[in-house]
Amino acid sequence: MQRISLGLEADAEGLELARAQLRRVLQQLQQQSFCWSDWGAAVTTKEPELESQGGEASAAQEVCERFERVFFADPRRRRNPSGSRTTWTSAYLPYLRRLQRIAADTQQGFGLALLEQVLESYPLATRSRQQCGTALAALARVEGLALPDEWGERAGGYGLHAAQFRQLPSDPQILEWIERVPNPRWRLAYGLMATYGLRNHEVFFSDLSALAPGGDRVIRVLPTSKTGEHQVWPFQPEWVDRFDLERLGCDRLQLPAVCTDLRRTTLQQVGRRVAEQFRRYQLPLTPYDLRHAWAVRTIHIGLPDTVAARMMGHSVAIHTRTYHHWITRRDQQQAVDTALARFRAA
């Protein structure tokens, strides 16, 4: 996909002009005469531009193309092509494009200096910097390039505590704010994310049959999701009844009508649809706030980090880094309680 930027003013006249251009696009598609070159240089891909510059930019492009072939040739990724496409588009491609752009601008060859410059182009303690570090580390492994021992430390540091220490919603606030959702289908989606800590798209890519009366209420996130199949338990369990989620065990079609055909859409687009709906209802939280609140809830009740990380579909390292503040507080509190117990016993 490409984005067509028309450079129009965001007013009534600009809207009409944009509609006219949209009709032109549709006509070309119907007549099978659509060509990107008709829509200006702004919508062309970066690769031809880099090739024309030659030299170091072209070499960087070749490295990235080789990495892409290796990425999709991995047998594990072939088992989940839709999730792999989403991961590539969101977690790798933006950083590889920046690498090629910096290589072109600085006429710098592929090597450690270039990777460090790309990494340092992102602010400290941001998710973008962390993901960039991960993507470049994978690229370096494919190319046999050794990274410094402190690479992970330089790239990491992202977490809720570091990134502005997000003020997560409390359980009473979560229960209060669902009342602002007028559509009963989106209420069910909200309740599902709050109770199970699901990613946006996982709402629509989960087996919910266990929610039916008599079921064990342990839902299964399907293999087609971003991080593959995993099971999730409800926290708080009573929220299954509070949000009337049993209805979904009998009829998952009561969820919002969102396209889930991965031949026509992507996991990223499905997730974006959920986020847009939250904004449309002007909710004072994001879908991921519900997920983070679920994770912190499991920390407070003492669920082992390895178990919580598995339910969330990510590694223990990511879990520990993201929720470092709350995990540290829990561990310190347990140590204090144990020390006080010994003192009182003495």
C-alpha positions in Angstrom: 0.0 0.0 0.0 1.0 3.6 -0.6 -0.4 6.8 0.7 -1.4 9.5 -1.8 -0.7 12.9 -0.4 -2.6 15.6 -2.4 -1.3 18.6 -0.5 -4.8 20.1 -0.2 -6.2 22.4 2.4 -8.3 20.7 5.1 -11.5 22.6 4.2 -14.7 22.1 2.3 -13.1 22.9 -1.0 -10.1 20.6 -0.4 -12.5 17.8 0.5 -14.4 18.2 -2.8 -11.1 18.1 -4.7 -10.0 15.0 -2.8 -13.3 13.3 -3.7 -12.7 14.1 -7.3 -9.3 12.6 -7.2 -10.7 9.5 -5.4 -13.2 9.1 -8.2 -10.3 9.3 -10.7 -8.4 6.6 -8.8 -11.4 4.3 -8.7 -12.0 4.8 -12.5 -8.4 3.9 -13.2 -8.6 0.8 -11.0 -11.8 -0.3 -12.7 -10.3 0.2 -16.1 -7.0 -1.5 -15.0 -5.1 1.6 -16.1 -3.8 2.7 -12.7 -0.2 3.6 -12.6 1.7 5.2 -9.7 3.7 7.4 -12.0 0.5 9.3 -12.7 0.4 10.4 -9.1 3.7 12.1 -8.8 7.0 11.4 -7.1 5.5 11.7 -3.6 3.9 8.3 -3.9 6.7 6.3 -5.5 8.7 3.9 -3.4 12.2 4.8 -2.2 14.0 2.0 -4.0 14.2 3.6 -7.5 15.4 6.8 -5.9 18.1 5.0 -4.0 19.2 3.1 -7.0 19.6 6.2 -9.0 22.0 7.6 -6.4 24.1 4.4 -6.6 27.1 3.8 -4.3 26.5 3.4 -0.6 22.8 3.9 -0.9 22.4 1.1 -3.4 24.6 -1.2 -1.2 22.4 -0.5 1.8 19.3 -1.3 -0.3 20.8 -4.6 -1.3 21.5 -5.5 2.3 17.9 -4.7 3.3 16.5 -6.7 0.4 18.6 -9.7 1.4 17.4 -9.4 4.9 13.8 -9.3 3.7 14.3 -12.5 1.7 15.8 -14.2 4.8 13.0 -12.9 7.0 10.2 -14.4 4.9 12.2 -17.6 4.2 12.1 -18.5 7.9 9.9 -21.7 8.2 8.4 -20.4 11.4 7.1 -17.3 9.6 5.7 -19.4 6.8 3.3 -20.9 9.2 1.8 -17.5 10.0 2.1 -15.4 6.8 -0.4 -12.8 7.8 1.3 -12.2 11.2 4.7 -12.1 9.5 3.5 -9.5 7.0 2.2 -7.3 9.8 5.4 -7.7 11.8 7.6 -6.9 8.8 5.5 -3.8 7.9 5.3 -2.4 11.4 8.4 -3.6 13.2 11.1 -3.8 10.5 10.3 -1.8 7.3 10.2 1.7 8.8 13.7 1.3 10.3 15.2 -0.2 7.2 13.8 2.7 5.2 15.4 5.1 7.5 18.7 3.2 7.3 18.6 3.5 3.5 17.7 7.2 3.6 20.6 8.0 6.0 23.0 5.9 3.9 21.9 7.9 0.9 22.2 11.3 2.6 25.6 10.6 4.2 27.0 8.3 1.4 27.9 5.9 4.2 28.6 2.2 3.7 26.8 -0.5 5.6 28.5 -1.1 8.9 28.4 -0.5 12.6 28.8 3.3 12.2 25.7 3.4 10.0 23.6 1.3 12.4 24.6 3.4 15.3 23.7 6.6 13.5 20.2 5.1 12.6 19.7 4.1 16.2 20.7 7.5 17.6 18.3 9.2 15.2 15.5 8.1 17.6 14.9 9.7 21.0 16.0 8.0 24.1 13.5 5.8 26.1 11.0 5.6 23.2 9.3 2.5 21.7 10.6 3.5 18.2 14.2 3.4 19.5 13.6 0.0 21.1 12.1 -1.5 18.0 14.8 0.1 15.8 17.4 -1.6 17.9 15.7 -4.9 17.6 15.3 -4.6 13.8 18.9 -3.5 13.3 20.2 -6.3 15.6 18.4 -8.9 13.4 19.8 -7.3 10.3 23.3 -7.4 11.8 22.9 -11.1 12.6 22.0 -11.9 9.0 25.0 -9.9 7.7 27.4 -11.4 10.3 28.1 -8.0 11.8 29.0 -8.0 15.5 27.3 -5.4 17.6 28.7 -3.9 20.8 27.8 -5.7 24.1 25.9 -2.6 25.2 23.7 -2.5 22.1 20.6 -3.8 23.8 21.1 -1.4 26.7 21.4 1.6 24.3 18.4 0.5 22.3 16.3 -0.5 25.3 15.0 1.6 28.2 11.5 1.8 26.8 8.8 1.0 29.3 5.8 2.5 30.9 7.9 3.9 33.6 10.5 5.5 31.3 8.1 6.6 28.6 6.4 9.4 30.6 5.3 6.9 33.3 1.8 6.5 31.9 -1.0 6.9 34.4 -3.0 3.8 33.8 -6.7 3.7 34.5 -7.9 2.1 37.7 -10.4 -0.7 37.8 -13.2 1.7 38.9 -12.3 4.0 36.0 -12.4 1.1 33.5 -15.9 0.1 34.8 -17.0 3.7 34.6 -15.7 4.6 31.2 -17.4 1.6 29.4 -20.6 3.5 30.0 -19.5 6.1 27.5 -19.6 3.4 24.7 -23.1 3.6 23.2 -22.7 0.7 20.8 -23.3 -2.7 22.5 -20.9 -4.5 20.1 -18.0 -2.2 20.9 -18.9 -2.5 24.6 -18.3 -6.2 24.3 -14.9 -5.5 22.6 -14.0 -3.1 25.3 -14.9 -5.6 28.0 -13.0 -8.4 26.3 -9.8 -6.3 26.2 -10.2 -5.1 29.8 -10.8 -8.6 31.1 -8.2 -10.5 29.1 -5.6 -7.9 28.2 -5.9 -8.6 24.5 -4.1 -6.6 21.8 -6.5 -4.6 19.6 -6.6 -7.2 16.7 -6.7 -10.2 19.1 -10.3 -9.4 19.9 -11.2 -10.6 16.5 -8.7 -13.5 16.3 -9.6 -15.5 19.4 -11.5 -18.6 20.1 -14.2 -17.4 22.5 -16.2 -20.7 22.8 -15.0 -21.2 26.5 -17.0 -18.1 27.4 -20.3 -20.0 26.8 -22.2 -21.1 29.9 -20.4 -24.0 31.5 -17.1 -23.2 29.8 -13.8 -22.6 31.8 -13.6 -19.0 30.5 -10.0 -19.5 29.2 -9.9 -18.0 25.7 -7.5 -19.0 23.0 -5.8 -16.4 20.9 -5.5 -18.0 17.4 -2.3 -18.8 15.6 -3.1 -16.1 13.0 -2.5 -13.4 15.5 0.7 -11.4 15.7 2.5 -13.6 18.2 0.8 -16.9 17.6 -1.4 -19.1 19.7 -1.6 -18.6 23.4 -4.2 -19.0 26.2 -5.4 -16.2 28.4 -7.2 -16.3 31.8 -9.6 -13.5 32.9 -8.4 -10.9 35.5 -10.8 -9.8 37.1 -12.8 -13.1 36.6 -16.0 -11.5 37.7 -15.8 -9.1 34.8 -16.9 -11.9 32.5 -20.3 -11.6 34.0 -20.0 -7.8 34.6 -19.4 -7.2 30.8 -21.8 -10.0 29.8 -19.1 -11.7 27.8 -20.8 -15.1 28.0 -22.8 -13.9 24.9 -19.7 -14.1 22.9 -19.2 -17.7 23.7 -22.5 -18.5 22.0 -22.3 -16.0 19.2 -19.0 -14.2 18.4 -20.8 -12.3 15.6 -22.1 -10.0 18.4 -18.7 -8.3 18.1 -18.3 -5.3 15.8 -18.5 -6.1 12.1 -14.8 -5.7 11.2 -13.2 -7.3 8.2 -10.9 -10.2 9.3 -10.2 -11.7 5.9 -6.4 -11.5 5.9 -6.5 -11.8 2.1 -8.1 -8.3 2.1 -6.8 -6.7 5.3 -3.9 -7.0 7.8 -3.7 -7.4 11.6 -2.4 -3.8 11.7 -5.5 -2.5 9.9 -7.8 -4.4 12.2 -6.0 -3.0 15.3 -6.2 0.5 13.8 -9.9 0.2 13.5 -10.2 -0.5 17.2 -8.1 2.5 18.1 -10.1 4.8 15.8 -13.3 3.7 17.5 -12.0 4.5 20.9 -11.1 8.0 19.7 -14.5 8.4 18.0 -16.1 7.7 21.4 -13.7 10.2 23.0 -12.7 7.7 25.6 -10.0 9.0 28.0 -7.9 5.9 27.4 -6.4 3.8 24.6 -7.0 0.1 23.9 -3.5 -0.6 25.0 -4.2 1.1 28.3 -6.6 -1.7 29.0 -3.9 -4.2 28.1 -1.3 -2.6 30.3 -3.8 -2.3 33.2 -4.5 -6.1 32.9 -0.7 -6.8 33.1 -0.3 -4.6 36.2 -3.3 -6.3 37.8 -1.6 -9.7 37.4 1.5 -8.3 39.0 -0.4 -7.0 42.0 -2.1 -10.3 42.6 1.2 -12.2 42.4 0.9 -14.1 39.1 4.4 -15.3 38.1 6.0 -13.0 35.4 6.7 -16.0 33.2 3.0 -17.0 33.2 1.7 -13.5 32.6 4.2 -12.9 29.8 3.0 -16.2 28.1 -0.6 -15.1 28.4 0.2 -11.7 26.8 2.1 -13.4 23.9 5.5 -11.8 24.5 8.8 -12.8 26.0 9.6 -12.5 29.7 12.4 -10.0 28.8 9.9 -7.7 27.2 7.4 -8.2 30.0 10.0 -7.3 32.7 11.3 -4.3 30.7 7.8 -2.9 30.1 6.4 -3.4 33.5 9.7 -2.9 35.4 8.4 -0.3 37.8 5.5 -2.4 39.1 7.5 -5.7 39.2 10.2 -4.0 41.2 7.7 -2.5 43.6 6.1 -6.0 44.1 9.4 -7.7 44.7 10.5 -5.1 47.1 7.2 -5.2 49.0 7.5 -9.0 49.3 11.0 -8.6 50.6 9.8 -6.0 53.1 6.9 -8.2 54.3 9.2 -11.2 54.7 11.7 -9.1 56.7 9.0 -7.7 58.9 7.6 -11.1 59.6 11.0 -12.4 60.7 11.4 -9.3 62.9 8.0 -9.8 64.6 8.6 -13.5 65.1 12.0 -12.6 66.8 
